[in-house]
């Protein structure tokens, strides 16, 4: 009797889940595993994905990993078990994804990787890696600087100091590489100091203080790998008695709200966008894939640069 | 006559050295001096102090100002270590204190007719007192777990170390709260008579602590708890309460640091505020000559230990040739050497080898 009852329950549950599937019709189900909510940038990223899914009529199953890989693995496995139509995730670290990616492949579920890359040899494991091109961001910062220098008619040696991101992180390595690549064409720019500010305001400020004490007024330009370090450095420059944005020209990357406030106040000269708003592009890629179109292995987010002149106009449109 | 005078002076110098080494300060002071000297050799303007807009400005001032965080934590930590304990939660408490004060002051930019208005969500004193009270309560929580529940100090404080950052994140909703309320910036970034205000805070805490140590029996009580808790209790001293309050004080110190960090950066970052600071604080205590086994403790030693660590960091930032990838290695090697030379048994061994060689050559 008991057995029969259990059978009945399972049967009912199956029936419900089958009708559940049927009700959705041909609505695409996308499972997305987010890293967490560690910064304004990340929150904007989440918002963009959620709202784009809604606009495109995609059924989004969202899971927050709270900065832990084990949570992401768990989430992806549960997406596979639920037989979603597609899986997307922002990997918190680069390594350790082989097993779960293989499980997804075996289950014939396409995987879209967003924002950061994974360190897996076999690229048939995923459809595309979508996100910012950090090297290009470095190049854009450099190009803007060269144009600005030409406009301002700068002559002679120009001393640059650099605040690097966290040692060994992809954005730090690639932004530095891109910047140096372009700067080669203008040898009068000399990078006299380069240290890590660990992507934080506190370290950015502390390192800039040390730079100022060592080089003083010789510093003409600051290139910071993210806005937060630039914001910290701006405080250090003000406390040193110089005018950020005037005595020292500052260019940084990300274009977060704080950077716009600094630009409007004339303390930051340019911020290169590193956009978290990749929701629409992701949804488009998922739809295209389902429609049988070929998707490039690498999709770069639509990004631009924001010189201080446009900051006030752009500020109300900013979402992060 | 001149010889006698020279002998006199030599005797005085020797006397100074024996006194310094007895107080445990000799080696820390020598190392601090050496680091400053190396800096001065690399960067000729190192000792220069200029006056800019009525403020003193220079590398030495930076080191003093920046080291205030480590020194305050190290002062609290010294008492904890003296009771044979350890507090690895201070970094997380810094983050919580910063988050609480930032949350209460609020992170909204209010601009009316193009002029920034300074508004705070709660009055500033409320925010400051709340942050300090919460930090002290968290320290007491550690103290209760250790003195009443009998937990190992490293385990008890590990709980808060891990949970604390989560709590800070909850308070800030995982975001960096930017503060625009100008009066708050004075605590960690202001200047009084040309000197950074944080240095006054360190001086005030240090003065109170030194008074308690020198003029009351509290220092002796703490020391005796560290040497033998049971014997201390039999001597009629309430060991448990001393342990409780020592951790509460460590939490209080972390609370002050949280305010300083938050005010100096004009923002609270739950992820990064006070990150790894507990390790620097413990290192400062050890460099200052206090043994992790508890017992005798040197507050001034910890202060100089803090100065050593900060001057090392500043030195690494101001030497061009050190690549960022090598920062930690350079720091580790120097700390290793300092710790070796601090060790009395190591010094004796080295001295023994040299002495033996001399004997042989005779």
Interface residues (C-beta under 8 A of the other chain):
Chain A: X36 X37 X38 X39 X40 X43 X164 X167 X168 X192 X193 X194 X195 X196 X198 X200 X201 X202 X205 X206 X207 X209 X210 X211 X213 X214 X216 X228 X232 X235 X239 X240 X241 X258 X261
Chain B: X43 X45 X52 X53 X55 X57 X58 X59 X62 X66 X109 X173 X174 X175 X176 X178 X189 X261 X264 X265 X266 X267 X269 X271 X272 X273 X313 X314 X317 X318 X320 X324 X325 X327
